[in-house]
Amino acid sequence: MARIKIAYIGGGSTRAPGTMVSFIHQGQNFLGSEIVLIDLDEERLALVKKLADKMIAVRGLDLRVSVTTRRRDGLRDCDAVLTSYRPGGFEARHLDESIPLKYGVIGQETQGPGGFFMALRSIAVMKEIIADVEAVCPKARVFNYTNPVNIVAEAVTHNSPVWFAAFCEGPLFFGHDFAEWIGLDRTRMDVAMIGLNHGSWSVRHTYDGQDFMPLLEHAYAARCRDTSLPAWKLRLMNLAVTMGALPAHYFQYYYFKEEILSELQAKPTTRAQDIMARVPDYWQHYREQAERDDPQLDPRRSRGGIHELELAIDAMDAIFNDRGEVLPVNVPNRGSISNLPDDRVVETQGYLDRHGITPLAMGPLPPQVLGLVEMLSEYQSLTAQAAWSGTKRDAVRALASNPLVFSLHKAQAIYDEMAAAHARYLPERLLR
């Protein structure tokens, strides 16, 4: 089994206890390894370490956990780096979700202007992290979970030789959800999704080895006016049946823009505010469990549930232990999706072994869904370069190209207000 040093940047976050459960669940695959928790908050780091140490001890695992607020020190001589952080916290996410609504544009965590400004903030920090990696652990592999993962990976892979891949569980769940919504067993689904992160479509979708789409079409025809089903599920089923492929849930923001904008404008709170209302209980639960000899996290009182960031840890296991597994990945295309650019970061299927990640040949995206994915891909490329080294003008151009904005006047006005609100997290070149 691989004995490695793993740095976890974001090790004091609300998701960190669940992530440590994931590491410990796979502890036998990493015996003798060290996990370095890196964050800005010493108190929360200490709490996560206390939880982890107790969970490790009760299972008799040979794993060591250390903590530091000095990022470069924590990264020194690491073999793997897990990145999952949120610059500005949920307060910044609230701004991402609320400010665009004033301009008649959807506010969302990874889509539209909200996702754009999260990318600017995330990449500003990632650029510093990559500089540290290049300095003290240049051979380390970086496994990124920081949103928006596709744009962050786009920025790094075009500007640094550091090994970098991004991960999201979405492709493991999006397609299977449709089976559950129509009363079928999700575990009998086989789905492969390709495209962009939060912007992928199924190119394989079978149920018990048979094409799933006729089953979905029949169920949707019978239930399309069923008011007991949430409107967003009916919208996505409509989209899937119309396009002949299963979409990532985030496509609803583009294909049903007007309805969702009205719903968000009518909602009294943002999603970020809803989460912030629960954050104190998360930490109270973590403190309570840290006092037990055998901590047990309650998924209902843990941010994101438990077994967080599990896909990245699966990827570490597959690579460092040479498993030869196929997993969803966000990496440069290299021919995997035949009708997207070779150097563009895409979400696809990858083969993982000791050599790293080899994107599998998945063929083309269907023509009826390609256009929007291409537009989002170009927008993401512009955003990544503006965030990494561009000017305010570059950034406004990128924002104006986003399909949820598509208005220069709105792009300029939204940019000015959101850049001022997030100024402390942005480089000066993006503010003047």
C-alpha positions as CSV (number, residue, x, y, z in Angstrom):
1,M,0.0,0.0,0.0
2,A,1.1,3.6,-0.7
3,R,2.9,5.4,2.1
4,I,2.7,9.0,1.2
5,K,2.4,12.5,2.5
6,I,-0.8,14.2,1.7
7,A,-1.5,17.9,2.2
8,Y,-5.2,18.9,2.6
9,I,-5.7,22.6,2.0
10,G,-9.1,23.5,3.5
11,G,-8.5,21.1,6.4
12,G,-10.4,23.4,8.8
13,S,-13.5,23.8,6.6
14,T,-17.0,22.6,7.4
15,R,-16.4,19.7,5.0
16,A,-13.1,18.7,6.6
17,P,-14.5,16.2,9.2
18,G,-16.4,14.4,6.5
19,T,-13.3,14.3,4.3
20,M,-11.3,12.8,7.2
21,V,-14.0,10.1,7.4
22,S,-13.3,9.4,3.7
23,F,-9.5,9.1,4.4
24,I,-10.1,6.9,7.4
25,H,-12.5,4.7,5.5
26,Q,-9.7,4.0,3.0
27,G,-7.0,4.0,5.7
28,Q,-5.8,0.5,4.8
29,N,-4.9,1.8,1.4
30,F,-2.6,4.5,2.9
31,L,-1.0,2.8,5.9
32,G,2.0,4.7,7.2
33,S,0.9,7.9,5.5
34,E,0.7,11.5,6.9
35,I,-2.1,13.9,6.3
36,V,-1.3,17.5,6.9
37,L,-4.3,19.7,7.5
38,I,-3.7,23.3,6.2
39,D,-6.1,26.1,6.9
40,L,-6.2,29.7,8.3
41,D,-8.2,28.8,11.4
42,E,-6.1,27.2,14.2
43,E,-9.1,26.4,16.4
44,R,-11.0,24.5,13.7
45,L,-7.8,22.8,12.6
46,A,-7.3,21.5,16.1
47,L,-10.9,20.3,16.3
48,V,-10.7,18.4,13.0
49,K,-7.4,16.8,14.1
50,K,-8.9,15.7,17.4
51,L,-11.8,14.1,15.6
52,A,-9.5,12.4,13.1
53,D,-7.0,11.2,15.7
54,K,-9.8,9.5,17.7
55,M,-11.4,7.9,14.7
56,I,-8.0,6.6,13.6
57,A,-7.1,5.3,17.1
58,V,-10.3,3.3,17.5
59,R,-9.7,1.6,14.2
60,G,-6.1,0.9,14.9
61,L,-4.9,2.5,11.7
62,D,-1.3,3.6,11.0
63,L,-2.1,7.1,9.9
64,R,-0.7,10.4,11.3
65,V,-2.5,13.7,11.2
66,S,-0.7,17.1,11.6
67,V,-1.9,20.6,11.3
68,T,-0.4,24.0,10.2
69,T,-1.5,27.5,9.2
70,R,1.8,27.9,7.3
71,R,0.9,26.6,3.8
72,R,4.3,26.3,2.3
73,D,5.6,24.4,5.4
74,G,2.7,22.0,5.2
75,L,3.3,21.3,1.5
76,R,7.0,20.6,1.8
77,D,7.9,17.2,0.4
78,C,4.3,16.2,-0.2
79,D,3.3,13.5,-2.7
80,A,-0.3,14.5,-3.0
81,V,-2.2,17.8,-2.4
82,L,-6.0,17.9,-1.9
83,T,-7.4,21.4,-2.4
84,S,-10.9,22.4,-1.3
85,Y,-11.4,25.9,0.0
86,R,-13.8,28.8,-0.4
87,P,-12.2,32.3,-0.5
88,G,-14.5,34.7,1.4
89,G,-16.6,31.9,2.9
90,F,-20.3,31.6,2.6
91,E,-20.6,35.4,3.0
92,A,-18.9,35.8,-0.4
93,R,-21.2,33.1,-1.8
94,H,-24.2,35.1,-0.7
95,L,-22.9,38.1,-2.7
96,D,-22.4,35.8,-5.7
97,E,-26.0,34.6,-5.5
98,S,-27.7,37.9,-4.6
99,I,-26.0,40.7,-6.6
100,P,-26.7,39.3,-10.1
101,L,-30.4,39.1,-9.3
102,K,-30.6,42.9,-9.1
103,Y,-29.7,43.0,-12.8
104,G,-32.1,40.2,-13.9
105,V,-29.4,37.6,-14.1
106,I,-29.3,34.3,-12.2
107,G,-27.1,34.2,-9.2
108,Q,-25.5,30.8,-8.6
109,E,-22.4,29.3,-6.9
110,T,-20.7,28.0,-10.1
111,Q,-22.8,29.4,-12.9
112,G,-23.2,32.9,-14.4
113,P,-21.6,35.9,-12.6
114,G,-21.6,34.1,-9.2
115,G,-19.5,31.2,-10.6
116,F,-17.4,33.8,-12.5
117,F,-16.4,35.7,-9.4
118,M,-15.9,32.5,-7.4
119,A,-13.4,31.5,-10.2
120,L,-11.6,34.8,-9.9
121,R,-11.2,34.4,-6.1
122,S,-10.4,30.7,-6.2
123,I,-7.8,31.1,-8.9
124,A,-6.1,34.0,-7.1
125,V,-5.4,31.7,-4.2
126,M,-4.7,28.7,-6.4
127,K,-1.9,30.6,-8.2
128,E,-0.2,31.1,-4.8
129,I,-0.7,27.4,-3.9
130,I,0.8,26.3,-7.2
131,A,3.8,28.6,-6.7
132,D,4.4,26.9,-3.3
133,V,4.0,23.5,-4.9
134,E,6.5,24.4,-7.6
135,A,8.9,25.5,-4.8
136,V,8.7,22.8,-2.2
137,C,7.0,19.7,-3.8
138,P,7.2,20.1,-7.6
139,K,6.6,16.4,-8.2
140,A,3.4,16.3,-6.1
141,R,0.1,15.6,-7.7
142,V,-2.7,18.1,-7.0
143,F,-6.2,16.8,-6.7
144,N,-8.6,19.8,-6.8
145,Y,-12.1,20.1,-5.4
146,T,-12.2,23.9,-5.3
147,N,-15.1,25.3,-7.4
148,P,-15.6,26.0,-10.1
149,V,-13.3,23.0,-10.7
150,N,-13.3,23.1,-14.5
151,I,-12.2,26.8,-14.6
152,V,-9.7,26.3,-11.9
153,A,-8.2,23.4,-13.7
154,E,-8.2,25.3,-17.0
155,A,-6.2,28.1,-15.4
156,V,-3.5,25.8,-13.8
157,T,-3.0,23.4,-16.7
158,H,-2.3,26.2,-19.1
159,N,0.1,28.0,-16.8
160,S,2.0,25.5,-14.8
161,P,3.8,22.2,-15.3
162,V,2.5,20.9,-12.0
163,W,0.4,17.7,-12.3
164,F,-3.2,18.8,-11.7
165,A,-6.6,17.2,-12.0
166,A,-10.0,18.2,-10.7
167,F,-12.9,16.1,-9.4
168,C,-16.6,16.2,-8.8
169,E,-19.1,13.5,-7.9
170,G,-21.7,14.9,-10.2
171,P,-21.2,12.4,-13.1
172,L,-21.6,9.6,-10.6
173,F,-25.1,10.9,-9.5
174,F,-26.7,13.1,-12.1
175,G,-27.7,10.3,-14.5
176,H,-28.7,7.8,-11.8
177,D,-31.0,10.4,-10.2
178,F,-33.4,10.1,-13.2
179,A,-34.0,6.4,-12.5
180,E,-34.8,7.2,-8.9
181,W,-37.2,10.0,-9.9
182,I,-39.3,7.6,-12.0
183,G,-39.4,4.9,-9.3
184,L,-36.6,2.6,-10.6
185,D,-33.5,1.3,-8.8
186,R,-30.6,3.7,-9.4
187,T,-28.0,1.0,-8.7
188,R,-29.1,-0.8,-12.0
189,M,-28.1,2.3,-14.1
190,D,-24.9,2.5,-16.1
191,V,-24.1,6.1,-17.1
192,A,-21.1,7.8,-18.7
193,M,-21.3,11.6,-18.8
194,I,-18.9,13.9,-20.8
195,G,-18.6,17.6,-21.4
196,L,-17.7,20.2,-18.8
197,N,-18.0,20.1,-15.0
198,H,-21.6,20.9,-14.1
199,G,-22.1,20.9,-17.9
200,S,-22.0,17.3,-19.0
201,W,-24.4,15.0,-20.9
202,S,-24.7,11.2,-20.9
203,V,-23.3,9.4,-23.9
204,R,-24.1,6.0,-22.3
205,H,-27.3,5.5,-20.3
206,T,-28.5,1.9,-19.8
207,Y,-30.8,0.3,-17.2
208,D,-30.2,-3.4,-16.8
209,G,-28.2,-3.3,-20.1
210,Q,-31.1,-1.7,-22.1
211,D,-31.4,1.9,-23.3
212,F,-32.9,4.0,-20.5
213,M,-34.3,6.7,-22.6
214,P,-37.6,4.9,-23.6
215,L,-38.2,4.2,-19.9
216,L,-37.8,7.9,-19.1
217,E,-39.9,9.0,-22.0
218,H,-42.8,6.8,-20.9
219,A,-42.5,7.9,-17.3
220,Y,-42.3,11.5,-18.2
221,A,-45.4,11.3,-20.5
222,A,-47.3,9.9,-17.6
223,R,-46.1,12.3,-14.9
224,C,-45.3,15.6,-16.8
225,R,-48.3,17.2,-15.0
226,D,-47.7,15.6,-11.6
227,T,-47.6,18.5,-9.2
228,S,-46.3,16.3,-6.4
229,L,-42.9,16.2,-8.2
230,P,-40.7,19.3,-7.7
231,A,-40.7,21.5,-10.8
232,W,-36.9,21.3,-11.2
233,K,-37.1,17.5,-11.6
234,L,-39.8,17.8,-14.2
235,R,-37.8,20.4,-16.1
236,L,-34.8,18.1,-16.2
237,M,-36.8,15.1,-17.3
238,N,-38.3,17.3,-20.0
239,L,-34.8,18.4,-21.1
240,A,-33.5,14.8,-21.1
241,V,-36.4,13.5,-23.1
242,T,-36.2,16.3,-25.6
243,M,-32.4,16.1,-26.1
244,G,-32.1,12.3,-25.9
245,A,-29.4,12.4,-23.2
246,L,-29.3,12.8,-19.5
247,P,-28.1,16.3,-18.4
248,A,-26.1,17.6,-15.5
249,H,-28.6,19.3,-13.2
250,Y,-27.0,22.7,-13.8
251,F,-28.3,22.9,-17.3
252,Q,-31.6,23.9,-15.9
253,Y,-30.2,27.4,-15.4
254,Y,-29.7,27.8,-19.2
255,Y,-32.7,25.9,-20.6
256,F,-35.2,27.2,-18.1
257,K,-33.6,30.6,-17.3
258,E,-36.7,32.7,-17.0
259,E,-38.5,30.4,-14.6
260,I,-35.5,29.9,-12.3
261,L,-34.7,33.6,-12.3
262,S,-38.2,34.4,-11.1
263,E,-38.0,31.7,-8.4
264,L,-34.7,33.0,-7.1
265,Q,-35.9,36.6,-7.1
266,A,-39.0,35.6,-5.1
267,K,-37.1,33.5,-2.6
268,P,-36.5,35.4,0.7
269,T,-33.0,33.9,1.3
270,T,-30.1,32.8,-0.9
271,R,-28.7,29.2,-0.7
272,A,-25.7,30.6,1.1
273,Q,-27.8,32.2,3.8
274,D,-29.6,28.8,4.2
275,I,-26.3,27.1,4.7
276,M,-24.9,29.8,7.0
277,A,-27.9,29.3,9.3
278,R,-26.8,25.7,9.8
279,V,-23.1,26.2,10.1
280,P,-23.1,26.8,14.0
281,D,-24.9,23.4,14.4
282,Y,-22.3,21.7,12.2
283,W,-19.5,22.9,14.5
284,Q,-21.5,22.1,17.6
285,H,-21.9,18.6,16.4
286,Y,-18.2,18.3,15.6
287,R,-17.3,19.5,19.1
288,E,-19.7,17.1,20.7
289,Q,-18.3,14.1,18.7
290,A,-14.7,15.2,19.4
291,E,-15.3,14.5,23.1
292,R,-16.4,10.9,22.5
293,D,-13.9,8.0,22.4
294,D,-15.4,6.9,19.1
295,P,-16.7,9.9,17.2
296,Q,-19.7,9.2,14.9
297,L,-20.6,11.9,12.5
298,D,-24.3,12.4,11.8
299,P,-24.9,13.0,8.0
300,R,-27.7,15.3,8.9
301,R,-25.5,17.5,11.0
302,S,-22.4,17.4,8.9
303,R,-21.7,19.8,6.0
304,G,-22.2,17.7,2.8
305,G,-22.8,14.6,4.8
306,I,-20.0,12.2,5.5
307,H,-17.5,10.6,3.1
308,E,-16.8,14.0,1.6
309,L,-14.4,14.5,-1.3
310,E,-14.4,10.7,-1.6
311,L,-13.8,10.7,-5.4
312,A,-10.4,12.5,-5.0
313,I,-9.4,10.0,-2.4
314,D,-10.5,7.2,-4.7
315,A,-8.3,8.8,-7.4
316,M,-5.3,9.0,-5.0
317,D,-5.7,5.3,-4.2
318,A,-6.0,4.4,-7.9
319,I,-2.8,6.3,-8.8
320,F,-0.6,5.7,-5.9
321,N,-1.6,2.0,-5.5
322,D,-1.7,1.4,-9.3
323,R,-5.3,0.2,-9.3
324,G,-6.1,0.7,-13.0
325,E,-9.6,2.2,-12.4
326,V,-11.9,4.2,-14.5
327,L,-13.3,7.4,-12.8
328,P,-14.8,10.7,-13.9
329,V,-12.1,13.4,-14.1
330,N,-11.6,17.0,-15.2
331,V,-8.4,17.1,-17.2
332,P,-7.1,18.4,-20.6
333,N,-9.2,16.7,-23.3
334,R,-6.4,15.2,-25.4
335,G,-8.9,13.7,-27.8
336,S,-11.2,12.2,-25.3
337,I,-14.2,14.3,-26.6
338,S,-13.7,14.5,-30.3
339,N,-15.6,17.7,-30.9
340,L,-14.0,19.8,-28.2
341,P,-10.5,21.3,-28.3
342,D,-7.7,19.0,-27.4
343,D,-6.1,21.4,-24.8
344,R,-9.4,22.4,-23.2
345,V,-10.2,21.0,-19.7
346,V,-13.2,18.7,-20.0
347,E,-15.1,16.4,-17.7
348,T,-14.7,12.9,-19.0
349,Q,-13.8,9.3,-18.1
350,G,-10.2,8.6,-17.2
351,Y,-8.1,5.5,-16.6
352,L,-6.1,5.9,-13.4
353,D,-2.9,4.0,-12.6
354,R,0.6,4.7,-11.4
355,H,1.2,6.7,-14.6
356,G,-1.5,9.2,-13.6
357,I,-4.7,9.8,-15.7
358,T,-5.2,8.8,-19.3
359,P,-8.5,10.3,-20.7
360,L,-10.5,7.6,-22.5
361,A,-11.8,8.1,-26.1
362,M,-15.5,8.8,-25.5
363,G,-16.5,10.1,-29.0
364,P,-18.4,13.3,-29.7
365,L,-21.0,15.2,-27.8
366,P,-24.4,14.9,-29.6
367,P,-24.9,17.9,-32.0
368,Q,-28.2,19.0,-30.3
369,V,-26.3,19.7,-27.0
370,L,-22.9,20.7,-28.4
371,G,-23.5,24.4,-29.1
372,L,-24.1,25.4,-25.5
373,V,-21.2,23.3,-24.2
374,E,-18.9,25.0,-26.7
375,M,-20.1,28.4,-25.6
376,L,-19.4,27.5,-22.0
377,S,-16.1,26.1,-22.9
378,E,-15.0,29.3,-24.6
379,Y,-16.3,31.4,-21.7
380,Q,-14.4,29.2,-19.2
381,S,-11.1,29.5,-21.2
382,L,-11.5,33.3,-21.2
383,T,-12.3,33.4,-17.5
384,A,-9.3,31.2,-16.6
385,Q,-6.8,33.4,-18.4
386,A,-8.3,36.6,-17.1
387,A,-8.2,35.2,-13.5
388,W,-4.6,34.0,-13.8
389,S,-2.9,36.9,-15.5
390,G,-5.5,39.2,-17.2
391,T,-6.8,42.7,-16.8
392,K,-10.2,44.1,-15.8
393,R,-11.0,44.4,-19.5
394,D,-10.1,40.8,-20.1
395,A,-12.4,39.8,-17.2
396,V,-15.3,41.9,-18.4
397,R,-15.0,40.4,-21.9
398,A,-15.1,36.9,-20.3
399,L,-18.2,37.8,-18.2
400,A,-20.0,39.2,-21.2
401,S,-19.5,35.9,-23.0
402,N,-21.3,33.9,-20.4
403,P,-24.6,32.6,-21.7
404,L,-26.5,33.7,-18.6
405,V,-25.3,37.3,-19.1
406,F,-24.9,38.0,-22.9
407,S,-25.2,41.8,-22.4
408,L,-22.3,44.2,-22.3
409,H,-24.1,46.7,-20.2
410,K,-25.1,44.1,-17.7
411,A,-21.6,42.6,-17.7
412,Q,-20.0,46.0,-17.0
413,A,-22.5,46.9,-14.3
414,I,-22.4,43.5,-12.6
415,Y,-18.6,43.4,-12.8
416,D,-18.1,46.8,-11.2
417,E,-20.5,46.0,-8.2
418,M,-19.2,42.5,-7.6
419,A,-15.5,43.4,-8.0
420,A,-16.0,46.2,-5.4
421,A,-17.8,43.7,-3.0
422,H,-15.0,41.1,-3.4
423,A,-12.1,43.5,-3.7
424,R,-10.2,42.1,-0.8
425,Y,-10.0,38.7,-2.5
426,L,-9.0,39.9,-6.0
427,P,-5.7,41.0,-7.4
428,E,-5.3,44.7,-8.1
429,R,-5.0,44.2,-11.9
430,L,-8.7,43.1,-11.9
431,L,-9.9,46.1,-10.1
432,R,-8.6,49.1,-12.1
